[in-house]
């Protein structure tokens, strides 16, 4: 048969150990091509990219030529790859041998053109930048070069036009976590320590992560917890429910961080921005809890609590209410004036009660000074006056106790008003900080996603 006769004719005296040129000064030009089939994995910790590509080589073998008329017009034949010379072209970034299928044959045309087509699984080292996770774009290079032959022996070129290679996604399986943007190609010469120059062809595989899964599983739960923390400020500050509510939120956020810690990419060279985002959210929750504890401690009723200083009243109950546009600031001012009037009236009553002696209103007692009554009647009147004075002292003590209690209530009411105003002020400052932080992160991620 023609195939067997041609194979025996070509391989009878073929020497696969030397470069297939008749003149050793002739350079063997190898044209290569690359098509990305799938992105298998991206290992951020070890900085390794695993891809599955379709790789093609094309060169001319001067000892594999024949006349088709002598072999039944046969113009193309497949030969075992172990029986002919193949260029020693490797990928510089190789870190491990992948599970690539073995293709045992190459195509040879009657002009001596050899086509070596094979799929390979490539595990290459890549400098991965995860700062923008989950909106990151990675650029990994695959450098093809001859490991031994310099450029005078083996030169490299691109099989197709660079524009066709760049946007060729015809065989890419677009169903995984990563999306192929484009493949750039670049040829260059390099030399090591002023030695002979080597030819290399670089392919830059640019991929982008699909962020939907991480947005749903990482960002949205954190945003929901922060929204609930802001809503918690509408609980009354004088009740203890706000403190327990915010402690529960802080505990829930801690459990959430423990759960998602395995999902975040880990590298030894940097921390992704989303990790900083989680830390800042945790810090905001701690600040919110601290502010709540401060306000609850301020408005909590206690005995022997001092009066609110005048400068603090002027600053919070007058100036701050106007600045914060609190509607019932007149109520605060009126309550403050009433408290002052009540306090002054209590002081006047106390001084009057101390300075005014006991005076009997009975007119018969006015003329009893110069009269001569029996000793028994005088003794009975003395005992009645003593009992009446005792009752009066007890009544005065009860009145003073009630006035003191009312004074404590007025002081507690003043601190409660100060606490409410301070709570509104700190809440608005906290809300402004959260909004500014959210807008900054949203803007950065939007710019990175559209870049």
C-alpha positions as CSV (number, residue, x, y, z in Angstrom):
1,X,0.0,0.0,0.0
2,X,1.0,3.6,-0.6
3,X,1.0,4.6,3.1
4,X,3.3,1.8,4.1
5,X,5.7,2.3,1.2
6,X,5.8,6.0,1.9
7,X,6.4,5.4,5.6
8,X,9.2,3.0,4.9
9,X,10.7,5.4,2.4
10,X,10.7,8.3,4.8
11,X,12.0,6.5,8.0
12,X,14.4,4.0,6.4
13,X,17.5,6.3,6.7
14,X,16.0,9.0,9.0
15,X,18.1,10.3,11.8
16,X,15.9,11.9,14.6
17,X,18.9,12.8,16.8
18,X,20.0,15.9,14.7
19,X,18.2,19.0,13.5
20,X,16.5,18.2,10.1
21,X,18.5,20.7,7.9
22,X,20.9,19.9,5.0
23,X,23.0,23.0,5.8
24,X,23.7,23.5,9.5
25,X,23.6,27.3,9.0
26,X,19.9,27.1,8.1
27,X,17.6,28.1,10.9
28,X,14.6,26.0,11.7
29,X,11.5,28.2,12.0
30,X,8.9,26.9,14.4
31,X,5.4,28.5,14.2
32,X,3.3,28.0,17.4
33,X,-0.3,28.7,18.2
34,X,-2.3,28.6,21.4
35,X,-6.1,28.3,22.2
36,X,-7.4,28.3,25.8
37,X,-9.9,25.5,26.3
38,X,-10.6,25.8,30.1
39,X,-9.4,27.5,33.3
40,X,-9.2,24.5,35.7
41,X,-8.1,26.2,39.0
42,X,-6.4,29.3,40.4
43,X,-4.4,28.6,43.6
44,X,-3.9,31.9,45.3
45,X,-1.9,30.5,48.2
46,X,0.6,28.7,46.0
47,X,0.4,31.2,43.1
48,X,-0.3,28.5,40.6
49,X,-2.6,28.7,37.6
50,X,-3.9,25.4,36.0
51,X,-5.2,25.7,32.4
52,X,-6.1,23.3,29.6
53,X,-4.9,24.6,26.2
54,X,-4.8,23.4,22.6
55,X,-1.2,23.8,21.5
56,X,0.0,23.6,17.9
57,X,3.5,23.5,16.3
58,X,4.5,23.8,12.7
59,X,8.0,23.5,11.2
60,X,9.7,22.2,8.1
61,X,11.7,19.0,8.0
62,X,14.0,18.9,5.0
63,X,14.3,15.1,5.2
64,X,10.6,14.3,5.1
65,X,9.8,15.4,1.5
66,X,8.6,13.2,-1.4
67,X,7.0,13.3,-4.8
68,X,3.3,12.5,-4.6
69,X,3.3,11.0,-8.1
70,X,5.5,8.1,-6.9
71,X,3.1,7.3,-4.0
72,X,-0.4,7.2,-5.5
73,X,-0.7,11.1,-5.3
74,X,-0.4,10.9,-1.5
75,X,0.3,14.4,-0.1
76,X,0.0,13.9,3.6
77,X,0.8,11.2,6.1
78,X,0.8,10.7,9.9
79,X,4.0,9.5,11.5
80,X,4.9,8.5,15.0
81,X,6.2,11.4,17.0
82,X,8.9,9.2,18.6
83,X,10.3,8.4,15.1
84,X,11.1,12.0,14.0
85,X,12.8,15.0,15.3
86,X,10.7,17.5,17.3
87,X,11.8,20.8,18.8
88,X,12.6,21.0,22.5
89,X,10.1,23.8,23.1
90,X,9.0,24.1,26.7
91,X,7.0,26.6,28.9
92,X,9.3,28.4,31.3
93,X,6.5,28.8,34.0
94,X,6.0,25.0,34.3
95,X,5.8,24.0,38.0
96,X,4.3,20.5,37.6
97,X,3.4,18.0,35.0
98,X,-0.3,18.0,34.3
99,X,-2.5,15.1,33.3
100,X,-2.2,15.7,29.5
101,X,-3.3,13.1,27.0
102,X,-0.6,11.5,24.9
103,X,-0.9,12.2,21.1
104,X,1.4,9.6,19.4
105,X,1.3,11.0,15.8
106,X,2.1,14.1,13.8
107,X,1.0,15.1,10.3
108,X,3.7,15.5,7.6
109,X,3.0,17.0,4.1
110,X,5.0,16.2,0.9
111,X,6.7,19.6,1.2
112,X,8.2,18.5,4.5
113,X,5.9,20.6,6.7
114,X,5.3,19.0,10.1
115,X,2.2,19.8,12.2
116,X,2.2,18.7,15.8
117,X,-1.2,19.2,17.4
118,X,-1.8,18.3,21.0
119,X,-3.9,19.3,24.1
120,X,-1.9,19.9,27.2
121,X,-2.8,20.7,30.8
122,X,-0.5,23.5,32.0
123,X,0.3,24.1,35.7
124,X,2.3,27.3,35.7
125,X,3.5,29.8,38.3
126,X,1.7,33.1,38.1
127,X,1.9,36.3,40.2
128,X,-1.7,36.6,41.3
129,X,-3.0,39.9,42.6
130,X,-6.0,39.3,44.9
131,X,-6.3,42.8,46.4
132,X,-9.5,43.4,44.3
133,X,-11.1,40.1,45.2
134,X,-13.9,39.2,44.1
135,X,-13.6,41.7,41.3
136,X,-10.0,40.8,40.4
137,X,-8.5,40.4,36.9
138,X,-5.5,38.1,36.6
139,X,-2.8,38.3,33.9
140,X,-0.7,35.1,33.6
141,X,2.0,34.5,31.0
142,X,2.9,31.3,29.2
143,X,6.4,31.6,27.7
144,X,7.4,29.1,25.0
145,X,11.1,28.9,24.2
146,X,13.7,26.3,23.2
147,X,15.4,25.0,26.3
148,X,18.8,24.3,24.5
149,X,18.9,25.8,21.0
150,X,19.7,29.5,20.5
151,X,18.0,31.7,18.0
152,X,20.4,30.8,15.2
153,X,19.2,27.2,15.4
154,X,15.5,27.5,16.3
155,X,13.5,30.6,15.8
156,X,9.9,31.1,16.9
157,X,7.0,32.8,15.2
158,X,3.2,33.1,15.6
159,X,1.1,30.7,13.4
160,X,-1.9,33.1,13.2
161,X,-2.3,36.9,13.3
162,X,-2.1,38.4,16.8
163,X,-5.6,39.8,16.4
164,X,-7.0,36.3,15.7
165,X,-5.3,34.9,18.7
166,X,-6.4,37.7,21.0
167,X,-10.1,37.3,20.7
168,X,-10.4,33.6,19.9
169,X,-12.8,32.1,22.4
170,X,-14.2,29.5,20.0
171,X,-13.1,26.5,22.1
172,X,-13.2,28.1,25.6
173,X,-15.6,26.4,28.0
174,X,-17.3,29.5,29.5
175,X,-19.1,27.9,32.4
176,X,-16.7,28.1,35.4
177,X,-15.7,30.7,37.9
178,X,-13.3,32.5,35.6
179,X,-14.0,34.3,32.3
180,X,-11.5,34.5,29.5
181,X,-11.1,38.1,28.4
182,X,-8.3,37.8,25.8
183,X,-4.9,36.3,25.0
184,X,-2.1,38.6,24.0
185,X,1.0,37.4,22.2
186,X,4.5,38.9,22.1
187,X,7.8,37.8,20.6
188,X,11.1,38.8,22.0
189,X,14.8,37.7,22.2
190,X,16.7,37.3,25.5
191,X,20.1,36.3,26.6
192,X,21.6,35.1,29.8
193,X,24.8,36.9,31.0
194,X,25.8,38.1,27.5
195,X,25.6,34.6,26.0
196,X,23.8,33.5,22.8
197,X,20.3,34.9,22.3
198,X,17.2,32.7,22.6
199,X,13.9,33.3,21.0
200,X,10.7,33.2,23.1
201,X,7.0,33.6,22.4
202,X,4.9,34.9,25.3
203,X,1.1,34.4,25.6
204,X,-0.6,36.5,28.2
205,X,-3.8,34.9,29.4
206,X,-6.0,37.5,30.9
207,X,-8.9,36.2,33.0
208,X,-11.6,37.7,35.2
209,X,-13.4,36.2,38.1
210,X,-17.2,36.1,38.1
211,X,-18.2,37.9,41.4
212,X,-21.8,36.9,41.7
213,X,-21.3,33.9,44.1
214,X,-19.0,35.9,46.4
215,X,-21.4,38.9,46.3
216,X,-24.3,36.8,47.5
217,X,-22.4,34.7,50.0
218,X,-20.0,37.3,51.5
219,X,-21.0,40.9,50.8
220,X,-24.8,40.8,51.2
221,X,-24.9,39.1,54.7
222,X,-22.4,41.6,56.0
223,X,-24.4,44.5,54.5
224,X,-27.6,43.1,56.2
225,X,-25.9,42.9,59.6
226,X,-24.6,46.5,59.3
227,X,-28.1,47.7,58.3
228,X,-29.6,46.0,61.4
229,X,-26.9,47.6,63.5
230,X,-28.0,51.0,62.2
231,X,-31.7,50.2,62.8
232,X,-30.8,49.2,66.4
233,X,-30.2,52.9,67.2
234,X,-34.0,53.5,67.1
235,X,-34.4,51.4,70.3
236,X,-34.8,53.6,73.4
237,X,-31.4,54.3,74.9
238,X,-32.7,54.1,78.5
239,X,-33.7,50.5,78.1
240,X,-31.3,47.6,78.2
241,X,-32.6,46.0,75.0
242,X,-30.3,47.9,72.8
243,X,-27.2,46.7,74.5
244,X,-28.2,43.0,74.3
245,X,-29.3,43.5,70.6
246,X,-25.9,44.9,69.6
247,X,-24.0,42.3,71.5
248,X,-26.0,39.7,69.6
249,X,-25.2,41.4,66.3
250,X,-21.5,41.4,67.2
251,X,-21.5,37.7,68.1
252,X,-23.4,36.9,64.9
253,X,-20.8,38.8,62.8
254,X,-18.0,37.0,64.6
255,X,-19.5,33.6,63.7
256,X,-20.0,34.9,60.1
257,X,-16.3,35.7,59.8
258,X,-15.4,32.3,61.1
259,X,-17.6,30.6,58.5
260,X,-16.3,32.7,55.5
261,X,-12.6,32.6,56.5
262,X,-12.1,29.5,54.3
263,X,-13.7,31.1,51.3
264,X,-11.4,34.1,51.3
265,X,-8.1,33.7,49.2
266,X,-5.0,33.6,51.3
267,X,-1.6,34.7,50.3
268,X,1.6,35.6,52.1
269,X,2.2,38.8,50.2
270,X,-1.0,40.7,50.8
271,X,-4.6,40.9,52.1
272,X,-7.6,41.3,49.8
273,X,-9.6,44.5,50.3
274,X,-12.7,42.4,51.3
275,X,-10.7,41.2,54.3
276,X,-10.1,44.8,55.3
277,X,-13.8,45.5,54.7
278,X,-14.8,42.8,57.2
279,X,-12.3,44.1,59.8
280,X,-13.6,47.6,59.5
281,X,-17.3,46.4,59.8
282,X,-16.3,44.6,62.9
283,X,-14.7,47.7,64.3
284,X,-17.8,49.7,63.5
285,X,-20.0,47.2,65.4
286,X,-17.6,47.5,68.4
287,X,-17.8,51.3,68.2
288,X,-21.6,51.2,68.0
289,X,-21.7,48.9,71.1
290,X,-19.4,51.2,73.0
291,X,-21.6,54.2,72.1
292,X,-24.7,52.4,73.3
293,X,-23.0,51.4,76.6
294,X,-22.0,55.1,77.1
295,X,-25.5,56.4,76.5
296,X,-27.2,53.8,78.7
297,X,-24.7,54.6,81.5
298,X,-25.5,58.3,81.1
299,X,-29.3,58.1,81.2
300,X,-29.5,55.4,83.9
301,X,-31.2,56.6,87.1
302,X,-29.0,56.7,90.1
303,X,-29.2,58.3,93.5
304,X,-26.9,61.1,94.5
305,X,-26.4,61.9,90.8
306,X,-25.0,65.4,90.3
307,X,-26.7,68.1,88.3
308,X,-26.0,68.5,84.6
309,X,-23.3,71.2,84.2
310,X,-24.5,74.5,82.8
311,X,-22.1,74.4,79.9
312,X,-23.2,70.9,78.9
313,X,-26.9,72.1,79.1
314,X,-26.1,75.0,76.9
315,X,-24.1,73.0,74.4
316,X,-26.4,70.0,74.0
317,X,-29.9,71.1,75.0
318,X,-29.7,74.5,73.1
319,X,-27.0,74.5,70.5
320,X,-27.0,70.8,69.5
321,X,-30.8,70.7,69.2
322,X,-30.7,73.5,66.7
323,X,-27.8,72.0,64.8
324,X,-29.5,68.5,64.7
325,X,-32.9,70.0,63.8
326,X,-34.6,68.2,66.8
327,X,-38.3,69.1,66.7
328,X,-38.9,69.1,70.5
329,X,-36.0,71.3,71.4
330,X,-38.5,73.8,72.9
331,X,-39.7,71.0,75.2
332,X,-36.2,70.5,76.4
333,X,-35.8,74.2,77.1
334,X,-39.1,74.5,78.9
335,X,-38.5,71.4,80.9
336,X,-35.1,72.8,81.8
337,X,-36.7,76.1,83.0
338,X,-39.4,74.3,85.0
339,X,-36.8,72.2,86.7
340,X,-34.8,75.3,87.7
341,X,-38.0,77.0,89.0
342,X,-39.0,73.9,91.0
343,X,-35.6,73.6,92.5
344,X,-35.5,77.3,93.5
345,X,-39.0,77.0,95.1
346,X,-37.9,73.9,97.0
347,X,-34.9,75.9,98.4
348,X,-37.1,78.8,99.4
349,X,-39.6,76.5,101.2
350,X,-36.8,74.8,103.1
351,X,-35.3,78.1,104.3
352,X,-38.7,79.4,105.4
353,X,-39.4,76.2,107.2
354,X,-36.1,76.5,109.0
355,X,-36.5,80.2,110.0
356,X,-40.2,80.2,111.0
357,X,-40.7,78.9,114.6
358,X,-43.8,77.2,115.7
359,X,-46.6,79.7,116.5
360,X,-50.0,78.6,117.8
361,X,-53.0,80.1,116.1
362,X,-55.3,79.6,119.1
363,X,-56.3,83.2,120.5
364,X,-56.8,81.8,123.9
365,X,-53.1,81.0,124.2
366,X,-52.2,84.7,123.6
367,X,-53.5,85.8,126.9
368,X,-52.3,82.8,128.9
369,X,-49.0,84.4,129.8
370,X,-50.2,86.5,132.7
371,X,-53.1,84.3,133.9
372,X,-53.1,82.0,136.8
373,X,-54.3,78.6,135.9
374,X,-53.9,75.4,137.8
375,X,-50.7,73.4,137.4
376,X,-52.5,70.4,136.0
377,X,-54.0,72.4,133.1
378,X,-50.6,73.9,132.4
379,X,-49.0,70.5,132.3
380,X,-51.6,69.1,129.9
381,X,-51.1,72.1,127.6
382,X,-47.3,71.5,127.6
383,X,-47.7,67.8,126.8
384,X,-50.1,68.7,123.9
385,X,-47.6,71.3,122.5
386,X,-44.8,68.7,122.6
387,X,-46.8,66.1,120.8
388,X,-47.8,68.6,118.2
389,X,-44.2,69.7,117.7
390,X,-43.2,66.1,117.2
391,X,-45.9,65.6,114.5
392,X,-44.7,68.8,112.8
393,X,-41.1,67.6,112.8
394,X,-42.2,64.3,111.3
395,X,-44.3,66.0,108.6
396,X,-41.4,68.4,107.8
397,X,-39.0,65.4,107.4
398,X,-41.5,63.6,105.1
399,X,-41.8,66.8,103.0
400,X,-38.1,67.2,102.7
401,X,-37.7,63.6,101.7
402,X,-40.4,64.0,99.0
403,X,-38.7,67.2,97.8
404,X,-35.3,65.5,97.7
405,X,-36.8,62.6,95.7
406,X,-38.4,65.1,93.3
407,X,-35.0,66.8,93.0
408,X,-33.4,63.4,92.1
409,X,-36.1,62.8,89.5
410,X,-35.5,66.2,88.0
411,X,-31.7,65.5,87.8
412,X,-32.4,62.1,86.2
413,X,-34.7,63.7,83.7
414,X,-32.1,66.3,82.8
415,X,-29.5,63.5,82.2
416,X,-32.1,61.6,80.2
417,X,-32.6,64.7,77.9
418,X,-28.8,65.1,77.6
419,X,-28.5,61.4,76.7
420,X,-31.2,61.5,74.0
421,X,-29.5,64.5,72.3
422,X,-26.1,63.0,72.6
423,X,-27.5,59.7,71.2
424,X,-28.9,61.5,68.2
425,X,-25.6,63.3,67.6
426,X,-23.4,60.1,67.8
427,X,-25.9,58.2,65.7
428,X,-25.7,60.7,62.9
429,X,-21.9,60.8,63.1
430,X,-21.8,57.0,63.0
431,X,-24.3,56.9,60.0
432,X,-22.2,59.4,58.1
433,X,-19.0,57.3,58.7
434,X,-20.8,54.1,57.5
435,X,-22.2,55.9,54.4
436,X,-18.8,57.4,53.5
437,X,-17.1,54.0,53.9
438,X,-19.8,52.2,51.8
439,X,-19.6,54.8,49.0
440,X,-15.8,54.5,48.9
441,X,-15.8,50.7,48.7
442,X,-18.7,50.7,46.1
443,X,-16.9,53.2,43.9
444,X,-13.6,51.2,44.0
445,X,-15.2,47.9,43.2
446,X,-17.3,49.5,40.4
447,X,-14.2,51.0,38.8
448,X,-12.3,47.7,39.1
449,X,-15.3,45.7,37.6
450,X,-15.7,48.0,34.6
451,X,-11.9,48.3,34.0
